[in-house]
Amino acid sequence: MSRAQNPGIDVVGVGINATDTIIRLPRFPASDSKIELLSAEIAPGGQVASAIVACRRWGLTTRYVGKIGDDSAGKLQQREMERDGVETRWILAPGCSSQIAYILVDESCGERTVLWKRESAIAMLPSDLKRDFISGARVFLVDGHDTEAAAQAARWAREDGIAVVGDFDNLYHGVQDLLQFVNFPITSKDFPERLTGEPHLLKSLPKIHADFKCRLTAATLGRLGVLAWDGERFILCPGFRIHAVDSTGAGDIFHGAFVFGLVRGWSVPEILEFSCAAAALNCTAPGARGHIASLDEIENLRRNGERSESAYSDEALRNAARAATAQSGARA
């Protein structure tokens, strides 16, 4: 019997953490200008780290594997994970600074610009990982940063029959090797074009699905929600209209919510709607984990919230699906 058939933990995540300084501004500054900031606050963040915290707050059993320096930022990460009840496996890089980010938030619209710094010594290496960090999970979450280590961990997970979810935003070296082991790549809206060279999501998502034999490929669309391709049809889930204070961490919480839905065994449309609602609510307060809403609050938004306009018409989705399936059949 594989270890995945007798799971001991709901979700394991391997990926970056970051200590954010969130700087709220009345507007984004022009070049060669001065502007008074509204506030500055230090808070924990990071793609996989924040997603795992969200899963824990929603009641899943969780484990996070991350690398930190022996500095105050690393200690903050440790304290916050312990406070949230997340089981951890920390890899310490002595004499190094942990990853940091300065996040400029435009108060007028909630959009953010991220300035980040990461020492090379803080990168996760394959030798940092042990197979038992991952074994026994029901779902494994990984980001696309330290691709060699991530690919090793994802390969272990797939060999154990564990579903692998990937969070991809930039085209880092070796990401194609990692994608071979990812069942559910959930990307930023720009990543598919960077990977495939195809500027249209209705063509690039099916290409990724076919090239890497995924179960589902999807791209988040900001306020417009998410578009997914399951090999036969496109699934478009519009976003939710909210008053955005800070969009930092929306994608992180979306991925955590997607993992939560997988663990719960929900249908894909239900998972996507839940993820959009959770991501939207997180934007109503500052920080990567600004407002990880309760399950009741997320359900209320799903039932009663106003939706965004559709990014694509039903006809465009049907036509693109026919074209994609025809091309897939021709390849076969």
Secondary structure, DSSP 8 states (H G I E B T S, - for coil): --GGGS-SEEEEEE---EEEEEEEESS---TT-----SEEEEEEE-HHHHHHHHHHHTT--EEEEEEEESSHHHHHHHHHHHHHT-EEEEEEETT----EEEEEEETTT--EEEEEE--GGGS--GGG--GGGTTTEEEEEEESSSHHHHHHHHHHHHHTT-EEEEEE-S--TTHHHHHTT-SEEEE-TTHHHHHHS---HHHHHHHHHHHHT-S-EEEE-GGG-EEEE-SS-EEEE--B----S--TTHHHHHHHHHHHHHHHT--HHHHHHHHHHHHHHHTTSSSTTTT---HHHHHHHHHH--B---SS-HHHHHHHHHHHHHHHHHH-
